Amino acid sequence: MLPRRSYHQSLFACREKPEEQSAPKFQSMEQFIGQPRLPKFAVPKRYHLRLKPDLTACKFDGSVSIYLDIVGHTNYIVLNAAELSVYPGSVSFTNQNFSKLLEPSAINLVEVDQILVLEFSETLPIGIGILSIMFEGSLNDKMKGFYRSTYEHNGEKKNMAVTQFEPADARRCFPCWDEPAFKATFKITLDVPSELVALSNMPIIEEKVDGHLKEVSYRESPLMSTYLVAVVVGFFDYVEDLTSDGVVVRVYCQVGKANQGKFALNVAVRTLEYYKEYFSVPYSLPKLDMVAIPDFAAGAMENYGLVTYRETALLYDDQHSAAANKQRVTIVVAHELAHQWFGNLVTMEWWTHLWLNEGFATWVSYLATDSLFPEWKIWTQFLDESTEGLRLDGLAESHPIEVEINHASEIDEIFDAISYRKGASVIRMLQSYLGAECFQRSLASYIERFACFNAMTEDLWAVLEEGSGKPVTTLMNSWTKQKGYPVVSVRVKDQKLMFEQSQFLSSGSYGDGQWIVPITLCCGSYEVCKSSLLQTKSRTFHIEEFLSDKSDAVSVWIKLNVDQTGFYRVKYDDDLAARLRYAIENKYFTATDSFGILDDSFALCMARQQSLTSLLTLMGAYREELDYTVLSNLISISYKVARTVADAVPDLLDYINQFFIRLFLYSSDKLGWEPKQGESHLDAMLRGEILTALAMFGHDLTLNEASRRFHSFLDDRSTPLLPPDIRKAAYVAVMRRVSTFNRLGCESLLRVYRETDLSQEKMRILSSLASSPDPSIILEVLNFLLSSEVRSQDAVFGLTVSREGRETAWKWLKDNWEHISQTWGSGFLLTRFVSAIVSPFASFEKAKEIEEFFASRNKPTIARTLKQSIERVEINANWVDSVQNEERLADVVMELAHR
């Protein structure tokens, strides 16, 4: 391992891959229009960027000098720029070998393609030259590019200046080659008010104060992509620590909140140490700053050396944050710091390979969290990630992990459960197949080989194949280059175990995909496990191969996908399913396998490949379950089943609610309302979810107790009667009894919202308000989301409305679409409005109505989400029709409700 100083020098001096010298000479500006990527006849090597934000007028001035390598004969320079005004007389190009200064004969800003085309009257000389541009722009309120965020300092409302450049918004701050493959170094200077903190990717090397302004200069960065450049300017407090090898780590937050940064600081320092060992490469910069931003669209952003976060993802308050908040901070910090290696040091070549960034960061964040907090059983909780990936990828309107991107406007939509969750899940599957030690060793080789460079998916497979000697490329291409995944059907016939794979679709339709599936199998005991690759449509084994006692063949349970490491579903024949149900009742399985059996059964039921009665009977086997992750999924499934039953057979709703109340009372009685001395982190999280479920299903004792504790909380915000872990449950319970004629609970909750300055508390309230069964209250809540009292980043948390409020929410969305589209239309948050309000419907008529409304209102940023949401409505409608036709459903539901 190199000393830190030497390692920094090696980064700055990374070998540059040779450029092609045969770039064509373009004759017309029109040739650049409508192209997915920039031409490569000019390659940026170094940026000298100067920015002067005006936080009062909400605008900025800037200048940039870009050291370019002209590698092809051209009289054009084409780069990205959007929403900037370029000063025409400021644009010039000078070749280092010739002192002649060239000014463009034409400057064209093509807004639709977000490109700046500079035409010169003569061919540019081959070699290094400097392109200089002066420009100005607005500090927008869209949470992208160079934008403003508001906060209070000493009771006065202030603006801070913040950057958010991923995926393609550096071009909104300065003209640049805004594609991941164009890595360059950055030398940044800021001119800012002298009393403010000014941060960038690298440490400050000089500050010059001149009256009310100061000039802040930063050390030059290593090679990095434009989307990782960052600047933050505002009033901040911070807490600080050092890693064992001297990296300065700080957490910046609003003045007065420094203590809330201490937990994340501790996590960051320990995580950097862990990754240094795991990747066999130290963190590559001398400092790491993490900043809590009040207005922030995503959860966090991995800018090199200056990571930005929503407050909810970075700050933790010992008194008022819940266990779930602590876990979220840990995972998000671990995710963003993983990017410092996967993404920043080694960068995807193009957005097609986004999953290399996000899938790996998601998977590695669980690895780090498990190392820091093994008692959280985080790999069991990882199944929530896998499930989200499976649910999205079960749609015909899903997309492959590797998806072609033809325009910058298409990138936002692939920051989804496929890139993150399916990506992480197939990595976990691959690690399980290759073995943890081989996988880690190969990853370290990959990072060492591609440090400072860009990489594609194929590059990673090649290194893993080289390190393992296994056919990684062939195996993984079946998972990354086609959408979807298989369901493996298992049946026993004549002492033979028969496997068959087919594409799983939530619609119940048949797909034609085929995969190389790593099969793992247990028979009757975890001591008897087998593994193999299913490379064909079907395969048959003699069951005796898997049994230690041959006499067990007719009764032993058989479980595929052991510990749910594979990204596929399993469908068992009726006999095998009955054996599994017996094993669950007798607690033979690990939590991960109990989870998988339940989740597969639910998915098959929704796809109409299994009856609802069989699913409900299976759910009954989990009555004494106490594992957090299993119960959390059971609760989630119960909500969806109850909603479907209400749509299909309204007369059974009370019975189904009663069944679910009985199902969760066992765990509720075990946990109680009061936290127990020394109880586990998982029990603390489970208590809140169980109580919320009982409130949603109308359990009177829970509703009454929640109301009593809430009123005590209103009188004393520090009362031990309502600790943070159960506040969401109490808030939901209060809203379940709110109506037009009984508004007090809602008004009280809004008062708490207005009085707290803790973002996590505001989120708890926003996500509870729409639980009311009264459509009039729902409308008021939705209108509140559009008010100035709710930050635009947070409005989406209030969109999960009760079943009774669906129609009201849809009408509200239509009535306010123009405003919503204008406010949120430039980022991915708009997709949340569509999916949250459209997806819960369950009729073909509604699907048609939604399609007709959006026919003239569609836009590229929501196109994929809209298709997926309409498909979900049609899936729900088919499921409702199927449930209506189940003959024994009423008898089974009534029996379960009284059991």
N, C-alpha and C positions, 0 to 999 in steps of 0.2 A: 504493500500500500504506500502510495506517494505521500510525502508531507503536504499539508494543505496548500502552501504557497505554490509548490511545484504542480499540484493538480490544477490549480487555477490557471497557471501558465499553459498547461497542456490543453485546456479548454479553449483558450484564446487562440492557440496556434493549431487548432484542428485542421487536418489536411482537407483541402478543398477538392471535390471531385471535378475532373476536367469537363469543361463545357463543350458541346458541339460547336464547331466553327462554321457550319454550313446553313445557318439560319437564312431563309429566303428574304429578299428585299421586297417589302410590301410597297405597292404602287398607289394604293388608294385607302383612305381612312375607312371606307365602308367595310373593308375586309376585317376590321376589328370588332364590328358591331354584331351583337348576338352570339358571341363566342363564350363558351363556359369558362375558359381560362385565358390568362394573359399570354401574349407571345413571349418567347424566350430569347429574343435577340439582344435584350438588355437585362443584366442580372445585378441586383443590388448587393453590395458588399458591406456597406457601412452607412449609418444614418447619423447626422448631427441634427438633433431636433431641439427646437426652442419653443416654449409655449408660455403665453402670458394670459391666464384666465382673469376675467373681470367678474367677480362673484356678485356684484351689485347689478350690473347691466346684463348679466348672464350671457356673456359672449367671450370669445378668446381670439387672440392674435397668435400667429405662429410663423416660423420659418424652418425650412429643412434643407440641408445639403446632403445629397445622396451620392455616395461613391458608387458608380456604375461600371460594370465590365461590359462593354459593347462587344458581343461575340459574333454578330452577324451583320452583313451589309444592310443598312437601313437608313432612311431619313426620317424615321418616326421613333418617338419614345412613347410607350403606352403603359400607364400605371393606373391604380385605383384611386378614386376620389368620389366622395358623395357629400352633399349638403355643405360644401365649402365654397367660399368665394376666393378665387385665385387672382392675385394682383398681376395683370398681364406684363407690366414692365419689369417684374421681379424674376421672371423665368429665364434661365440661361443654362447653357451647357458648355463646360470647358474640359477639353482633353488634357490629361496630365503631361503628355509629351509635346503638346502644341499649345502655345499660350493664347491662341485665338479663341475668343469668346463667341459662342453661337447663340443667337436668340431665335426662338421658333417663329416661323412665318404664319402659323395658325395655332390657336389653342382652342380645343373643343372639349367641353365637359358633357359626356353622354350620360344623362341621369338614369335612363332605363337600365343601362349596363354598369353604371357606377364606375366609369372609366374616364380618365383624362388623357386625351390624345394630343401629343405635341408634334407638330409637323415642322421639319426643318427644310430649308431650301437646298441643302447639300447633304451628301451622305456623311453620316457620322463616322469618325475614325475608329478603327478597331482598337480596343484596349480600355484602360481605366480613365474615366472622366468624372466630373462632378456636376450633378444636376441641382440647381438651386431654385427654390420656390418660396414665395411668401404668400400667406393666405389668412383668412379669418373664418370663424364659424360661430355657431350658437351653442351655449351650454344648454342642451335640450332637457326636457322632462320625460323622456321616453326610456330611460334606464339602459341606454345603449350608446356606443361611441363615447364622446366626452360630454358628460351630463352633470346636472346639478341634483343634489339631494338636500332635503331640508331637515333642520334639527333646531333645538332650542339651546341657547347658551346664555346663562344668567337671565333667564326669562325672556330673552329676545330671539325671534325667529331668524335663523341664519341659513345661508347656502354653503354647502361644500362642493368641491369639484371632484368628480370621480370618473374613471374610465372603465368601460366594459366593452372589450373588443372582440371576444369570441362570439360567433364564429367569424364574422366578416365586417367588423365595424371600426377597425383602426382607420379605415378610409374616411370615416366621419370626423376624424381628429386631425389627420395630416395625409397628404398624398403619399402613397406607398405601394409597394408590391404586396398586396394583402392576400397572399396565399401561403399556406404552411411551408411549401417547398422552398420559398425564397427566404432562406435564413440569412440574417445579417447581424452585425453588432450595432449597438445603439449607444450614443453619447447624448445624454439628455440634460437640458438646462431649463429651469423654471424661474419665471419672474412672478413673485407672489407677495401679498401683504406680509409685512415683516413679523407680525404677531402670530401667524399661522404655522402649523406643521405642514411641511411639504414632503411627500414620500414618492419614491419611484423604485424601480426594480433593484437598483444597486445602491451601495452606501454613498452618503454625501462626501465629496472631497473638498468642497469649498462653499462658504456662504459669504456674500458681500451685502451688507445692509446699507441702503441709501434712503434715509428718511423712513417713509411709510412702506417702502418696498424692499425686497431682498432678492438677490440673484442666487439661486441654489444650483450648484453643478454636481453631477453624479459621476461616479466611476463608469467607465465604458463597460457595457455588458458583454458576456460571451455571445456566441452565435445563437440567435433565437428567432422564432417566427413573429410576425407583427401582432398576431392575436394575443401574445403574451406580454406585450408592452403595457405598462401601467403607471398611472399617476393618481395620487389622492392628495387633496389640499383642504385643510379645515382645522378646527379646534379639536384636540384630542388629548386624553390621558393615555398612559401605557404602563404595562408591567413587563418585566424583562427577566430573561434567564440565559444561561449559556449551555451548549452541548459540551460533551467531554472533549471534543476537538476544537472548541472555541467559536462555534457559530453563534452569533448573537440572535436570539429569538425574542421578538416582542409581540404583544397583543395590544393594539390600539382600539380605543372605544371612546364614546362620548365622555366629556368631562363629568366626573362623579361616578362613573361606572367601572373604574379600573378593577375593583375587586372581582367583578363578574368575569374578568378575563383570565383569572388565575387557573381555573380548571383547564381551559383550552391550552394555556401556556404549558402546563405540565404534560398534557397529552402530546403537544407538538414536540417538545424536547425528547420525550421518550420514543415517539414515533420516528423522528429523524435518526435516532440511535438504532432503532430496530431495522429500518430500511438500509442503513449503511451496512449492517451485517448481512441482511438478506440478499441484497443486490451486489454485495462485494464492491461497492462503489460509494464513496462518501458524497454527501450533499455538496453540490458544485458551486455554491455562492458563499460569500462571507457572512451574509445575514439573511434572516427570514422575518419579514413583517407580516402580521395577520391583522386585518382591519375590519371592524364591524361597521357596516354602512346602513343607515336607516332606510334608504330606498334602494332596493336591489332585486332585480327580477328573478335571477336564478337562486339556488341555495348558496353557492359559493363559486369562486373563479380562481383558477390555479396560477395566475400571473406569476412569472418567474421571480421569486424573491419578495413578492408583494401580493399576498393572497387576500382577496376580498370576500366578505361573507355577509349574508343577512345577519341581523343581530340574533335571531333565534338559533342560528347554526354555529355561533361562536361564543355567546355569553351564557353563563350559568350562575344563577342566584341560589345560594344555599337555602334561603328561606322560602322562595317562591317558585323555583323550578322543579319540575317533576323528574322522576327517574328516567322517563322516556326522553326528556330534554337532555339529560346527561349523556344518554346513549347516542342521541342524534349528534350532539356536538362532537363526541368521540369519532363516530363513523365519518362525519363530514370532514373533520380535520384530517383524519387518516387518508381519506379519499383525495383531498387536494394535495397533500404532501406526497402521496404516491405519484401524482402527476409531475412532480419535480424531476422524477426519473422517467416515468412513462408519459411522454407528452412534451416535456420541456427539454430534457437532455436528448432523448430520442423522440422524434416528432413524426407523426403520420405524414405521408407524402401528399395526400389530398383527402377531402372530407369523406370519400368512399370508405376510408380506413378509420373513420372516427371511433369505431368500436375498439380499436387498438388502444386508444386513450381511455375511453370511458368504461369499457368492459373490464379492462385490466385494473383500472383505479378502483372500481367497485369491488372486484374480487380481492385485491390486495388490502383494501381498507378493512375487510373482515379478518384477514390474516393478522393484521396489526392489532385490531381491536381484541381479537382472541388472545394475543400475546399479552396485552396490557390488562385485560379483565377476563380471565378464563371463566370466572364464575357466572358470567353473563350467558354462557352457552350460545355464543353468537353464530356459530355455524348451523345450529338448529334454526335460529331466526333467519339465517340466509335463505331459507326456503320461502320466505315472503318475497324475496327478490325473484327467485325462480318462478314462483306462481304468477307474479305480475308479467314476467316474460312469456310464460306459457299462455296466459289469457289473451295477450295481444297477438301472439304468434299463431293462435288458433283461428284467427280471422283470415278470410280470403283476401282482405285488403291490407294484410301485413306486408312486410318487405324483407328481403334478405338482410343479414347482418352487414354485408357489403353491398351498398346501394349506390348506383350511379347518381352523381350530382351534376346537373347541367347549368345551374344558375344559383347565385348566392341566395336568392329568395327561397330555395328549396332546402337549405341546410338546417334551419331551425327545427323543422318537423322530424328530423331523424335523431334529435336529442330525446329519445324515447325509451320505452322499456325494452326494445330490441337491442339498441346499441349498448345500453347500460346493463340491463338485467339478463337478457338472453346472452349477451356477450360475456358477462361474468359467469353465467351458468355453464356455458360450453367450455370456458377456461377451467372451471372446477371439475367438469367431467374429464377434460383432457389431463389435468393434474392427477386425478384418481387413476386414470388409465396408465399413465407413464410412471407414476410413483412420485412422492413429494420431493425426495432428494434429487432425483434426475431432473425434475422440472425446475427446481430452484437453481441447480448448477447451470442448466441451459439458459435460463433467464439472465443470469449474471453474464454469460457469454454474449448473449444478444445485446445487452446494454453496453458492454465494453466495445463490441464490434461496431455499433451504430451510434455511439455517443457523438453528439454535435450534428449528426446527419438526420436525414429523413428515412423512414422505412415504410414498407408495405406489409400487408398480412403475410404474403408469401415469404418475406424475409424471416419473419418469426418462425413460420413452419419449418423452413430450411434449417435453422439453428436447432430447433427442438428435435427434428428428425436426425440431425447429425449427432446430437447428444444422447439420443435414446436408441437409435437403430430401428425405430418403429415407423410405419408408414403414416406419419403425421399429416402430410399434405393431402394424401388421398382420403384419409379419415375426415379431416376437418373441412375440406372443400364441400363435403356433403352437408355440412352444418352452416357454413358461412355464405355460400354462393347461391343457395336456394332458400326460399322462405318456408316457414312451417317446421313441423317435427312429426315423428311417428307416434302412433299408439300401437303397442305390442300386445296382441291378443294371445292369451294363454289358456289352453284347455288340456285336460287329461283324457286320453282315450286308449283303451287296451294297454295299460301300463306304459303308455308313451306320453311324453310331455311335448306338446305341439305349440310352437311359436309362429306368429304371423304378424308382419308389420304392414301398416298402411298409414297414409297421412291423416292426422287428426284435424278435423275442422269443427269448430263449435257449432256450426250450422247443421251438422249431421250429414253434410254432403261428403262425397268421396273425392279425394285429391290423388294425384298421380306421383307424388314425391316418393323417393326411396333414399334411405340413409344407411350409413355404416354405424351400427348401434352397439356401443359397449354394454353388453348385458352382464349384470351381476345377479346372483340368485342364491337364496337361502331356503333350506328345507327343514322345517321343524326346530331349527336351532341355528344360532349365529356361529356355531362351531363348524357347521357344514355349509360352506359357501363356495360357489363356483363363479368363474367369469369367462366370457368368450365374446367374440365379435359376431354380430348378426349382419352378414353382408349381402344376404339375399332376402327375397320377400318372405320366405318361410324356412323353418328348420325344425327337425324332430330329434328328441333325445329319449333314451330309455330312462324312465324315472328312477330305476335302481342305481343309476350312476350318481345320483345326488343323495342317496339315503345310506345312513350307517346301519339302520335296522330295516330290512326289507319288508317286514310285516306292517310298517307304517304307511305303505303306499296308498292305502285307501282313505287315510284319515289325517295325515300330516299336513300342516299348512305350508304353503309355498309362496315366497315373497320375492318378486323381481325388483330390480332397481334398488338394491340395498343402500340404505342411508340416503336415498334420493339424489345420488350424485349424477345420474343421467338426466338429460333434458328430453324426456319423453314420458308418455303416460302408459299405464298398463290396464288392460281390460281382462278380468278373470272370468272364467265360466261360473255358472251359478254354484256349483259344488265347491270350487276353490274359494269363491267369495264368502260362502258360509263358513268355511274353515278359518278364514281371516277374521271374520266378525267374532267368532268364538275366541280366537287368540287375542283380539283387542280387549274383549270383556275380561279376559284373564291376565291382561297386562304383560303379554309375552314380548311385545315389540319395544324398540327404542322410540323416542319421541319423533325422530325423523321419519321412521317407517310408518308410525301411526298417522302422522301428518299426510304422508304420500298416499296412503290407502284412501283416506277421507277425500283429499283433494281430487284424486283421479275419479273417484266415484261421483263427486259433484259435477266435474267437467263432463263425464259421460252422460249423466242425467240431463244436463242442460242441452247436450247435443242429441238428446232423445235416443241414446243407445242403451239407456237403463231407466227403469221406472223411478218415479219420485217415491213410491212406497218403499222400494229397496233402499234408496238413499236415506229416507227417514229412519228406517229400521237400523241401518248402519250408524247413523248419528246417535241413536239411542244407546249404542254400545259404548259411547264416550261419556256417559253420565258421571263417572267417577274420575274422569281425567283431570289432572292438576298441572300439566305442563303448560307454560305460558304460550309457546308458539302454537301448539296444537289447539288449545282453547281459543286463542285469538282467531285462528282460521275457522274454527267451528262457529264462532260468533259471526264472522263475516259471511259465511255460507248461510247461516240461519237468517240473516237480514234478507239475503237475495231470495231464499226459499219463501219466506213470509210474504215478500212483495209479489212473488209470482202466484202464490196461492190466493192472495187478495185480488189479483187481476183475473185469475182463472175461476175460482170458486169462492166468492166473497163470504158465503155462509160458513165456510170453514176457518175464517181468519181468527176468530176467538179461540178455537180449538188449537190451531197451530201455535198461536201465541202462548197458550197455556202449556203446550208441550215444551216449547223452548224455555219458558220460565222454570219448569221442573228440571229441564236438562242442566240449567246453570245454577240452580239453588245449592247443589252439593258443594261446588267450589266456592260459592258465595258464603255459605255457612262456615266453611273452613277458614276463609280469609277474613271475614267480618269487615267492619268499617274502619277499625282502628289499626294503624300500623303497629306491628309487633317488634319488640326489642330485638335487634339483630336479624331481622327478616331479610330475605334475599332481594336483590335488585329486581328479579323477575316477578316475585310475589307482589312487590310494590306496583309494578306495571300492570299485572294481571287484575289486581283489585279494581282499578279504575275501569278497565274494559268490561269486566263482569258486571259491575254496578251499572255501567252505561247500558249494557244489553238488557238488563232487567228493567231499567227505566223505559227503554224503547218498546219493550214488549208489554208494558203496562202493569208491572208488579206493584201493587198498591203500597206494600210495606216499604219498598225501596223508594218510591216516589215521596212518601210521607217523611221518611228519615232524611232524604236528600233536602227536602224543603226546610226541615228543622235546622239542619246544619248550615244551609245557605243563609238563613236569616241570622244565625249567630255570626256568620262570616261578615254579613253586612254591618253588623254592630262593631265587629272587631276583626280587622283583616289579618291579624296574627293568631286567631283562634286555632287551637289544636284540633278543633272539630272538623276543619276542612283543609287538610294538608294538600299540597299541590297535586299529588297523585290521584286524588278523587274529585278534584274541582270540576273537571270536564263532565264527569258523571252527574254531579249535582246540577251543573248548568243545563245539561240536556233534560234532566228530570224536571227542573223548573219550567223549561220551555214546553215540555209535553203537556203541561196544564195551563199554558197561556192561551188565551183566546181574545177575541174582540171585547168580550165582556169581563175578562179577567186579565188585565194588562200588567199588573204590578210586577210580576216576575221579570218580564221583558224590560221594563223601565229600570228595575233594579240592576239587571245585568248590564244595561247600557251605561248606567252610572259607574259601575266598576270599570268598564271599558274606558270611560273618559278619565277616570282618576288614576289609572295605573300608567306607569311609564315603562313597564316591562313588556317587551314584544311577545314573549311566550304567553303571558296572560291574555293579551289582546287576541292572540291566535285561538286560545281555548274558547274564548267567548264568541268570536266570529264563527267558529266551526260548530257552535251549539245553537246559535240563534234561529236557524232555519229548521229546527227540529219540531217546531210547533205544528200541530195538525190543522190549524186554522189558516186557510188560504189568504185571508186579509192580512194576517200577521206576516205571513211569508212575503207578501208584496211589500210591506213596510220594511222588512229586513233587506230585501233585495235592493230597494231604493236607497237604503242606508249604505249599502256597499258602494254605491256610486257617489256618495257624498264626500266632501273634503275631509271628513273625520276618519276615513279609511284610506290608508296609503294604497296607491294603485296596485302595488305588488301583492297586497294582502287580500284584495277583493275576492280572489278565486277561492279562498278558504271558506267563504260563506255560501258557496253555491250548491252544497249538498243538501237539497231540500227534502222534507218528508214526502212520503208517497202522496199524501193528500195535496201537496203543493206543486206537483209536477206541471199541471196544466197552467197554473198561475205563473210559474217560472218560465215556461215556454212563451206565453203571451208577453211577459216582461222582456224576454230576450228579443222578441220581434219588435216590440215598441221602442226599445232602446238600442237596436242594432247599430244604427248610424253612429251614435255617441260611443258605444262600446268599441266598434271597429276603428273609429278614429283614435280613441285613447289607448287601446291595447293592440292595435292592428299591426304594429311594426315589430312585434316580438312574439315569442312562443306562448305568452300568457293568454292570447286570444283563443288558442286552441282549447284551453281549459274551460272557457265559457261554453264552447260548442259541446265538448264531450260530457261535461258535468250535467248540462241541462237536457241534451238530446238523448243520450244513451239509456236513461232509465225507462223510457217508454216501451210499450209492449203491444203495439198493434200495427198492422200493415197500413192502415189508413193514416196513422200518424207518420209513419216512415215516408209515405207519399207526400204528405203535407210539408214535412221538413225539407224534402228534396225540392219541392216546388218553390218554397220560400227562398232557398239558397241558390236556386238556378241562376238568378240575376245578381247574386251578392257574393258568389264564391271568389276566392282569391288564392294565389299559390300558397300562402302561409297556412291556410286551413284546409286545403283540398284533401289531403290524405286523412286528416283527423275527421273531417265531415263524412267521408266514405266509410271509415271505420265505425263511426257513431251510428250511422244509418244501418249498417250491417248488424250492429249490436241490437238495435230496435227490432230488426227482422228476426234475429235469433231469439230474442225474448218473446216475440209474438208466436213463433213456432212452438216454443216451450209451453207457453200458456195454452195453446191449442191441444198440445199433447197431454198436459195435466188435466184439462177438462174431460178428456176421454179415458182417463184411468178408472177402471171399474171399481177397484177396492179401496181407492184413496180415502174416501170419507170414513170408512170403517177403521182403517189403519190409523188415521189422524186422531179420531175420537178415542181409540184404544190407547194410543201413546199419550194423549192429553190426560188420561186418568190413571195411567200406570204408576 
